Amino acid sequence: MTAGLDAQELETWRLFQVMRRQLDLTLERRLQSDAGISSADFAILVSLEEHPDKRMRAGRIGDLIGWEKSRVSHQLSRMEQRGLIRRTECGDDARGVWIEPTPEGRRAVLAAMRDHTAAIRQYFFGVVTDEERRLLADLSRRVLDTIDPPLCDPDAEDSAPAGSEAVARG
């Protein structure tokens, strides 16, 4: 991998990788200590909290957070056991199941959102200038455009059967 990178590129890439991992780890630890939930719990609970109906199908959650079906399923099972989410039957589709937060899950995510925002501001936005933030946003868009990841269509219907969610380029 490094054969084609010069010393400055290699150093930049390694610093970026270490920074990203350490930031993820720091934010994970803060979520655990401040709200008692993992970043995986947080990703799912935020998706549900930000949805107008406060409920979604598992496949839609996976699309929004970029996870494989099996990972979402396992995480939802763990969260259900801990009382953070519940599954309810979908009235218009006997095979369908809605995922929705329990009152405990909503309390956890609302508390976590405040703390998580403060941590992101402290560890990330607090150390970059407005110009650097704009540059990073532009750079991120260009990298994403280059790798062309499939992004979920935020306007797709949640009532469609699981697995049939519309996927569009963002």
ChimeraX attribute file (.defattr): number of C-alpha atoms within 10 A of each C-alpha:
attribute: neighborCount
match mode: 1-to-1
recipient: residues
	/A:1	5
	/A:2	9
	/A:3	6
	/A:4	8
	/A:5	11
	/A:6	10
	/A:7	10
	/A:8	9
	/A:9	12
	/A:10	15
	/A:11	12
	/A:12	11
	/A:13	14
	/A:14	12
	/A:15	12
	/A:16	12
	/A:17	12
	/A:18	11
	/A:19	12
	/A:20	12
	/A:21	12
	/A:22	12
	/A:23	16
	/A:24	13
	/A:25	13
	/A:26	15
	/A:27	20
	/A:28	18
	/A:29	16
	/A:30	19
	/A:31	24
	/A:32	15
	/A:33	12
	/A:34	15
	/A:35	20
	/A:36	16
	/A:37	21
	/A:38	16
	/A:39	19
	/A:40	15
	/A:41	20
	/A:42	23
	/A:43	16
	/A:44	24
	/A:45	30
	/A:46	19
	/A:47	17
	/A:48	23
	/A:49	18
	/A:50	10
	/A:51	12
	/A:52	8
	/A:53	10
	/A:54	16
	/A:55	23
	/A:56	21
	/A:57	23
	/A:58	22
	/A:59	20
	/A:60	29
	/A:61	24
	/A:62	21
	/A:63	21
	/A:64	17
	/A:65	16
	/A:66	14
	/A:67	14
	/A:68	12
	/A:69	15
	/A:70	11
	/A:71	12
	/A:72	21
	/A:73	15
	/A:74	11
	/A:75	14
	/A:76	21
	/A:77	16
	/A:78	14
	/A:79	20
	/A:80	18
	/A:81	11
	/A:82	12
	/A:83	14
	/A:84	23
	/A:85	25
	/A:86	20
	/A:87	19
	/A:88	13
	/A:89	12
	/A:90	15
	/A:91	10
	/A:92	10
	/A:93	11
	/A:94	8
	/A:95	10
	/A:96	18
	/A:97	19
	/A:98	18
	/A:99	24
	/A:100	24
	/A:101	25
	/A:102	16
	/A:103	13
	/A:104	13
	/A:105	25
	/A:106	19
	/A:107	13
	/A:108	21
	/A:109	27
	/A:110	17
	/A:111	15
	/A:112	25
	/A:113	16
	/A:114	12
	/A:115	17
	/A:116	21
	/A:117	11
	/A:118	14
	/A:119	18
	/A:120	14
	/A:121	13
	/A:122	11
	/A:123	13
	/A:124	12
	/A:125	14
	/A:126	12
	/A:127	11
	/A:128	13
	/A:129	10
	/A:130	11
	/A:131	9
	/A:132	12
	/A:133	14
	/A:134	12
	/A:135	12
	/A:136	13
	/A:137	12
	/A:138	12
	/A:139	12
	/A:140	12
	/A:141	12
	/A:142	12
	/A:143	12
	/A:144	13
	/A:145	12
	/A:146	9
	/A:147	8
	/A:148	12
	/A:149	13
	/A:150	13
	/A:151	15
	/A:152	20
	/A:153	16
	/A:154	14
	/A:155	7
	/A:156	14
	/A:157	12
	/A:158	20
	/A:159	16
	/A:160	15
	/A:161	17
	/A:162	17
	/A:163	13
	/A:164	13
	/A:165	18
	/A:166	16
	/A:167	14
	/A:168	12
	/A:169	10
	/A:170	12
